[in-house]
Amino acid sequence: MQELNAETLQARAEAACPWADAPERVLQIGEGNFLRAFADDFIDRMNERAGFNGRVLMLQPRGDRGALRLRRQNCLYHVWLRGRLKGQPCSEIRLIRSVSRCLAGTAEDYPAFLAAAADPELRFVISNTTEAGIRCDLPCEPDDRPPQTFPAKLARFLYERWKQLSPDGATAPGLIMLPCELNDQNGELLKTCVWTYARQWQLEPAFYTWLEAENHFYATLVDRIVTGYSASLEQELAETRGLTDRLLVSAEPFAMWVIQAPPSLEQELPLQASGLPVIYTDDLKPYKTRKVRVLNGTHTVMAPTAYLAGLDLVRDCLHDPLLDRFIHHALYQEILPTLDQTLIPDGGRAFARSVLERFDNPYIDHSLLAISLNTVSKWRTRVLPALNDYLERQGQLPVCLTFSLAALAAFYNCQGQPGSARGTALGQRGTQTYEIQDSPEVLDFFAAHSQDPAGNLISLLLGRQDWWGEDLNRLPGLTRQVTADLELIRTAGMRAAVASLEDQSRS
């Protein structure tokens, strides 16, 4: 069986591609599964349907493993969309041919990254570096090779573009930033971080004028469940297409991209003209709150709980009566009541039903462990706001959302056992070990304290203002309840602890 790459594709009927030599119009920070099955899928369809005539230059933010895998296949790969769309079964395999190359986040590839800044055809920057990626609290210098953080890399890239394309006072063409990270107002946050580094570096005043006048940072909201590669799916693809594809990424057919930008952006980026599910709005907040709390928040609440209850996949949760009741209560009784009922149609119930339908997609093996990546930062952005709003409106703690914090603490019981790489550690589920993925700082904390008495661990955990943005010990009753929940998980097990919540929710 041949492996997918430019050479093996050349002899096939589908080799011809009208945009094979199109200019690089998009810089993409992030080479992971989500952007490859979302933004790159959209760009490929724009090329086919609306003559966008642009390709993507990828940058792996750190390291080179992903970049090397992409280069081996000449940045060719398939997206397989499977599930139900508007109530109808859907299965579509698409060969993505709009990625030109992928640079590694290494010193060796850094000159090529900076050289791309001088390309006048480049217009857009799309990123997904997780919620922890848009930060400016780490020191970075303009001569770092490369700067450590994503905003510092972007600041240096923009500065290089201004220097190279502004000869004799000419105005360099600016860029349009479309961050896909789930941070609130991700566009404004990215802009603030870029400006923070630019000011720290004491650059020319004329650059600051250009940065403000010619560049745009638009907040966006993305929605598509992407599960990535599976060997069984690759085998199915090989039988269908006659090629192996180690970069195959699977996803649901549902997608939504909300962009807080003027509709005139469509003139340069013909998303709607390509029939793609894109909304331009002047207020992202209602869409953001609904999606992050209902979809992502439910994911974050369920993942540690369900995994320690013995489940492995998202859809398993909806076929396990105990976990199904837990999820429905968290979603309908605790999360939906925190939405602004004046801005969200029917209180979000229709969207919630669609989310549960998407969770139950029989074609997507969505691993609970995959969802658990960086759970600490995800819990802050996806669950904590709903918990705070519920407490303020109802005058009491939400049972399931509160419990999810105890489940998080139990899941991170790593005891200092290192995982396969930096930023990983090993946890224990019965006789089975599993890999926990988070920042070294988070893993070091749990390695030091996960064996503490529950009260001490929870008090220290809730007191991490640098993680939560506030001292959670100050929320009435939270420390006591999370401690009690963790003690029950430790003594009776996760399933018994979840079952006990039904008595709490009825009381």
Secondary structure, 3 states (H helix, E strand, C coil): CEECCHHHHHCCHHHCCCCCCCCEEEEEECCCHHHHHCHHHHHHHHHHHHCCCCEEEEECCCECHHHHHHHHCCCCEEEEEEEEECCEEEEEEEEECCEEEEECECCCCHHHHHHHCCCCCCCEEEECCCCCCCCCCCCCCCCCCCCCCHHHHHHHHHHHHHHHHCHHHCCCCCCEEEECCCCCCHHHHHHHHHHHHHHHCCCCHHHHHHHHHHCEECEEEEECCEEECCHHHHHHHHHHHCEECCCCEEECCCCEEEEECCHHHHHCCCCHHHCCCEEEECCCHHHHHHHHHHHHHHHHHHHHHHHHCCCCEHHHHHCCHHHHHHHHHHHHHHHHHHCCCCCCHHHHHHHHHHHHHHHCCCCCCCEHHHHCCCHHHHHHHHCHHHHHHHHHHHCCCCHHHHHHHHHHHHHCCCCCCECCCCCEEEEEECCEEEEEECCHHHHHHHHHHCCCCHHHHHHHHHCCHHHHCCCHHHCCCHHHHHHHHHHHHHHHCHHHHHHHHHHHHHC
